[in-house]
Each structure stands twice: as C-alpha cells, then as structure tokens.
Amino acid sequence: MENTLNGRKALVTGGAGGIGAASVRALAARGAKVVIADVDGAAAAALADEVGGTSWAVDLLDVEALQTASLDCDILVNNAGIQRVSPIETFEPADFRRIITLMLEAPFLLIRAALPHMYANGFGRIINLSSVHGLRASPFKSAYVSAKHGLEGLSKVTALEGGAHGVTSNCINPGYVRTPLVEAQIADQARVHGIPESEVLAKIMLTEAAVKRLVEPEEVASLVAWLASTEAGMVTGASYTMDGGWSAR
C-alpha cells in the first residue's frame, strides 16, 4: 500500500473499536503515526501496539479538561459515539445531554485544540464521522439525530474557516455499519417498534437502503484514509454518503 501519509500524525477518537479501529489501521497502513483516543485505555493501548502508534485513555465527556487541550495532530478523526433509542416523551434528559456532549461539544473542542497546529503548518484534515442521520431523521433517536445534524454544521463552518490555511473538514455519512454500537441497538429497536429482534435488520435498519446489507467498517475507513490524503485537498465542506442509497429517496 502506498505510504501517502508518511510524516503525518493522526488522532482517532473512539479509536479502539468499530469504525475507529478500522480507521486507525487504514491510516497507519498509509504511513501515519496514529494516536488512539478511547475511554477503554487497555483496548486503545493494545491497538497502538499493533500499529506502532500511541494511546490516549480519555473520557471525552470531561469537556472541562478538553477546554485547555492542545493537539499537535495533522489529521483529526472525530469518531466517538453512543446511541440511545427511545421516544421523546420518555427520553431521559441526562441521556440527551450526554449524547450531545460526546458527539457535538467534544468534536468542537478537539477541532478548537487542533486548528492552531494545523494552521501553523498549512495543512490539516478534519474528518467527522457523521451518519445518514446527519442528513435524515428516524423516530426514537432525537439526541443522536440532533447531534449528527449539529456535527454537519460544525464541519461546514470549520471548512469555511480552515480553507485559507490548508485545512479541510468533511463528514462521512454511513448507513448502519457492522459495529457493536449497531448490534446493541437491535434489542432497543425491537422493543420500541414492537417486533422480534430477528426482524429488525430487514424491517427497520435496511428498509430505506437500495443495497440490503450493513456497511463494513473497512469500507468507511478507506474513505477516511482518502480524505486524509493530499489528493483530497479540494474536498471540503462535503458530506460523503455511504448508505447503500438510503439518502437517494
């Protein structure tokens, strides 16, 4: 594989598993030195050993600590995320705030911490793992959809501010990806929709997609790696769907 990212330092949040881990491996395979940031410090350290990177055990819900952070990365992948499936009238306010904090406020603070280094070097890549839910809504996901829609706006503002400094900012918008986060939703989806768990994939998760399968983490990671490269220098403020045709409706 071509070492298109030699000399670059990348930071991937939620990097110890799922899309994050696949992105870490894809970036490292192209020559980047990767920092794996994850609340699971042991898993982050194990992956860091595998790819020759470093780990950062961090709770991104501790936004006070992030307010004074300074990052020296060239590539920032905002990937960390959680989910809660519930009707609005029974959605716990604490859960709503937690999702908004982790998936919108923390990316803002990390971008804020990374831009000075990127501006000084005249190069930067902000890659935000959004979702088809950054462009479309689904019932029972008020916090997640709100956070992802907000991330889309944050990404575009970052693109406009960073353009003169060699910094791009883009969103990747997958449909349902084969990750523990998605697998954990199946029971909740079955409960709120009143159907058996065995029917959730076909009747709920893949009903809008033209391609009836889950997205693989490695497919998302390949787009992360391309957006991080110099070849993608004119791509900014964009939202790249990888949703099997869901958003074509």
C-alpha positions in Angstrom: 0.0 0.0 0.0 1.3 3.5 -0.9 2.6 5.5 2.0 0.6 8.6 1.2 0.5 9.7 4.8 4.2 9.4 5.7 5.2 12.1 8.3 1.6 12.8 9.3 0.2 12.4 12.8 -3.4 11.3 13.2 -5.7 11.3 16.2 -8.8 9.0 16.1 -11.4 9.2 18.8 -13.3 6.1 19.7 -10.3 4.5 18.0 -10.2 1.2 19.9 -13.1 -0.5 18.1 -15.5 -0.5 15.2 -15.1 2.3 12.6 -12.4 3.9 14.8 -10.2 0.8 14.9 -10.6 0.2 11.1 -9.7 3.9 10.5 -6.6 3.6 12.8 -5.4 0.6 10.7 -6.1 2.3 7.4 -4.2 5.4 8.4 -1.3 3.5 9.9 -1.0 1.3 6.8 -0.5 4.5 4.7 2.3 5.7 7.0 0.6 7.9 9.5 1.6 7.8 13.2 -1.8 7.3 14.9 -2.9 8.3 18.4 -5.8 6.1 19.5 -8.1 8.0 21.9 -10.6 5.9 23.7 -12.3 5.6 27.1 -11.1 2.0 27.1 -7.5 2.6 27.7 -6.5 -1.1 27.6 -8.0 -1.6 24.2 -6.5 1.6 22.9 -3.1 0.5 24.1 -3.4 -2.9 22.5 -4.2 -1.4 19.1 -1.5 1.1 19.5 1.0 -1.7 20.0 -0.4 -3.5 16.9 0.0 -0.4 14.6 3.1 1.2 16.1 1.0 4.1 17.4 0.3 5.6 20.8 -2.8 5.5 23.0 -4.7 8.2 24.9 -7.1 7.0 27.6 -9.6 9.8 27.7 -13.2 10.4 28.7 -14.5 12.9 26.1 -17.4 13.7 28.4 -14.9 15.5 30.6 -15.3 18.7 28.5 -13.7 20.9 31.1 -10.4 19.1 30.5 -10.7 19.4 26.7 -11.2 23.2 27.0 -7.5 23.6 27.7 -6.2 20.9 25.4 -3.7 21.5 22.7 -3.3 18.9 19.9 -0.4 18.6 17.5 -2.1 16.3 15.0 -2.3 16.8 11.3 -5.4 14.6 10.9 -8.3 14.6 13.4 -11.0 11.9 13.1 -14.0 12.6 15.3 -15.5 9.2 15.6 -16.5 8.5 19.2 -20.2 8.0 19.6 -23.0 6.4 21.6 -26.7 5.7 21.0 -30.0 5.7 22.9 -33.3 4.6 21.3 -36.4 5.9 23.0 -39.5 8.0 22.2 -39.0 11.7 23.0 -41.6 11.7 25.9 -39.6 9.0 27.7 -36.1 10.1 26.6 -34.1 10.8 29.7 -32.7 14.4 29.6 -29.4 13.2 31.1 -29.0 10.8 28.2 -29.8 13.5 25.7 -27.2 15.8 27.2 -24.6 13.1 27.3 -25.0 12.3 23.6 -24.9 16.0 22.6 -21.8 16.5 24.8 -19.9 13.5 23.4 -20.9 13.8 19.8 -21.1 17.6 19.2 -19.4 19.5 22.0 -16.3 17.2 22.3 -15.7 17.4 18.5 -15.9 21.2 18.7 -13.4 21.3 21.5 -11.0 18.9 19.7 -11.2 20.8 16.5 -10.5 24.0 18.5 -7.5 22.3 20.1 -6.1 21.0 16.8 -6.5 24.1 14.5 -3.6 26.2 15.8 -1.1 23.4 14.9 -2.8 22.8 11.5 -2.8 26.5 10.7 0.8 26.9 11.6 1.8 24.0 9.3 -0.6 25.0 6.4 -2.1 21.5 6.4 -4.9 19.8 8.3 -7.6 17.2 7.8 -10.7 17.2 10.0 -12.8 14.1 9.3 -16.1 13.9 11.2 -17.9 10.5 11.4 -21.4 11.6 10.9 -24.2 9.3 9.7 -27.1 9.1 7.3 -28.8 10.5 10.4 -26.9 13.7 9.9 -28.9 14.2 6.7 -32.1 12.2 7.5 -34.2 11.6 10.6 -35.5 8.4 12.2 -38.0 8.1 15.0 -36.8 7.4 18.6 -33.3 8.9 18.0 -33.8 12.5 18.9 -30.5 13.0 20.6 -28.4 11.1 18.0 -30.1 12.8 15.0 -29.7 16.2 16.7 -26.0 15.6 17.4 -25.3 14.5 13.9 -27.2 17.3 12.3 -25.1 19.7 14.5 -21.9 18.0 13.5 -22.7 18.6 9.9 -23.0 22.4 10.6 -19.8 22.4 12.7 -17.9 20.6 9.9 -19.0 23.1 7.3 -18.1 26.1 9.4 -14.7 24.5 10.0 -14.3 24.1 6.3 -15.0 27.8 5.6 -12.6 29.0 8.3 -9.9 26.5 7.5 -9.8 26.8 3.7 -7.3 29.6 3.7 -5.0 27.7 6.0 -4.8 24.4 4.1 -7.3 22.7 6.4 -10.2 20.7 5.1 -13.2 19.5 7.0 -15.7 16.8 5.8 -18.3 14.5 7.1 -18.7 10.8 6.3 -22.3 9.6 6.4 -22.6 5.8 6.6 -25.8 3.9 7.0 -25.8 1.1 9.5 -22.3 -0.2 10.0 -21.4 -3.6 11.3 -20.2 -2.4 14.7 -21.0 -3.2 18.4 -22.9 0.1 18.5 -25.3 -1.1 15.8 -25.6 -4.6 17.2 -26.5 -3.1 20.6 -29.4 -1.2 19.0 -31.3 -4.3 17.8 -33.0 -5.1 21.1 -34.0 -1.5 21.7 -35.3 -1.2 18.1 -37.3 -4.4 18.6 -38.8 -3.0 21.8 -39.8 0.4 20.6 -41.2 -0.9 17.3 -42.9 -3.9 18.9 -41.3 -6.5 16.6 -39.0 -9.5 17.2 -35.3 -8.9 17.2 -34.9 -11.2 14.1 -36.9 -8.7 12.0 -35.1 -5.5 13.0 -32.4 -5.6 10.3 -34.8 -6.1 7.4 -37.8 -4.1 8.6 -36.1 -1.2 10.3 -32.4 -0.8 9.6 -32.2 -1.7 5.9 -35.7 -0.8 4.8 -34.6 2.5 3.1 -31.4 1.3 1.6 -31.2 0.0 -2.0 -28.2 -2.2 -1.1 -29.6 -4.6 1.6 -26.5 -5.1 3.8 -24.6 -3.5 6.6 -21.7 -1.3 5.7 -18.3 -2.8 6.7 -16.0 -0.7 9.0 -13.2 -1.2 6.5 -15.3 0.5 3.7 -15.7 3.6 5.9 -12.0 3.5 6.8 -11.0 3.6 3.2 -12.8 6.9 2.7 -11.3 8.2 5.9 -7.8 7.5 4.5 -8.6 9.1 1.2 -10.0 12.3 2.8 -6.8 12.5 4.9 -4.6 12.5 1.8 -3.2 15.3 -0.3 -5.3 14.0 -3.2 -8.5 15.2 -1.4 -7.2 18.8 -1.0 -10.1 20.3 -2.9 -12.7 18.3 -1.0 -14.0 20.3 1.9 -17.4 21.2 3.5 -18.7 18.0 2.0 -20.8 15.1 3.3 -20.0 11.8 1.8 -22.8 9.3 1.9 -22.1 5.6 2.2 -25.6 4.4 2.9 -26.5 2.0 0.2 -28.8 4.5 -1.4 -30.8 5.4 1.7 -30.5 9.2 1.2 -31.3 8.9 -2.5 -35.0 8.7 -1.5 
